[in-house]
Amino acid sequence: MNIDLKALRQRAGLTQSQLAEALEHSQSQISRYEKRPDDIPFGLMQRWLAQLGVHDPAPSLIALPPALGLDVGAPYADLARHLDAIDIQLQGALGTDVDEDAIAELKQLLGRARNKPNLVLAGRTDAGKSTLANSLLGTRLLPNRYQPTTRLETHVRHIDDRPPHLAYTTYLLGKRPPPSDDLRPGQRNGPLGSEPTLDGRRILAIGDHKSLSSWTHGDADASATDPGALGVAQLDDAERVVVYSDAPLLSSCQLIDLPGFRAGADAAQDDDGRSAQAASAMADAVLYASTCTSFMDPADLEYLALFMRALPHSAQDTAPMGNLLIVGTHAGPHVGDVDVDQLLSGGAQTLWRHFGETLFPERDTRIEEATVRARMLPFFEEMPARRGAVHEAVGTCLREQLPAAVKAQIRRDLRGWRDRQLFAIERERSALT
């Protein structure tokens, strides 16, 4: 930021101590900010300049550089080309003596291989997950606050992944697959016509990105004419929202923002726990948010255990715990670097002591306390250093660790398919002799 805060303060005739008292900050913090103005949150900067008598500053003085979303490129482009080549070979095999069941199995395997990995965001309701998600996406797509009563998973996908027969950007989906005899051929279903399902679930409502806020906050209006508006019955039957966006992050993954679990929730017994268990099966990587005020408390440990047990072991081939990142959120300017380090180190020690002799050995990996500490980072959107560190860690996971794990799994699946075909051929050969 091109601004000399020290010169402005001296021109206003204020000492650092006087300015600190007016802004309700410490003198040492004022000193640090004068040296690193890029770290000052936007709201504080406005109050700061007002205290210095700069009531109508030039936009260039206070405009923070835009916080760009994470862009890791297209790490699966080469994989897609290889899969396309296999598809072409399969088309040439159709109508020959090749076992049709074997071809069908291989086509199903290739279809799964084309799915992008799932990056799951988890944590309690006050952990700032949506702010973290929006930071990675580079846009204020997700509402900043979820009501605990809505319990909606939000699946954010790239616009290019939207099925060609769908025209909207946001879809509210029901809890249960539709009965096969629910609609007669050609029967319309509300405003959706012949588009009643997505992800094997009934589409309850369609809308744009603005609809997301009303859905997740539980706004219901059965008389509204907006196709994104909901009736009470629809909202009660809802479980998932699918959103399509052109955010660069989504070229490398599908982002799944889970409903926050409530303070005092029991991961083993209540609905929050059951929802987390179901969601953990979808996760290829987990970004777990825990507030600095209650970092790694017993509830966090319970929920982390669900995800750590379910995370694919194959991702450990590239880096221990490479598909898990634990973020200390709300780590604003009031939490200094020394305090942050102590907080995260204490959290790593707690996690290590809790799982060091149980969960980590289950994963058949050598996990040390230092490894756990390395997977913990502070986050505050308006502090570029802390925001950037999280972006870099997530980028490494999406750009290097997950693609390596995905490709290794595909190679194992293809070898397994080949071995099954060779076994079947050998069995038939033996039967002929």
Buried (B, 14 or more C-beta within 10 A) or exposed (E): BEBEBBEBBEEBEBEBEBBBBBBEBBBEBBEBBBEEBEBBBEEBBBBBBEBBEBEEBEEEBBEBEEBEBBBBEEBBEEBEEEBEEBBEEBEEBEEEEBBEEBBEBBEEBBEEBBEBBBBBBBBBBBBBBBBBBBBBBBBEBBBEBBBBEBBBBBBBBBEEEBEEEBEBBBBBBBEEEBEEEEBEEEEEBEBBEEBBBBEEBBBBBBBEBEBBEBBBEBBBEEEEEBBBBBBEEBBEBBBBBBBBBEBBBBBBBBBBBBBBBBEEBEBEEBEBBEBBBBBBEBBBBBBBBBBBEBBBBEBBBBBBBBBBEBBBEBBBBBBBBBBBBBBBBBBBBEBBEEEBEEBBBEBBBBBBEBBBEEBBEEBEEEBEBEBBBBBBBBBBBBBBEBBEBBBEBBBBBBBBBBBBBBBBBBEEBBEEBEEEBEEEEEEEEEEEE
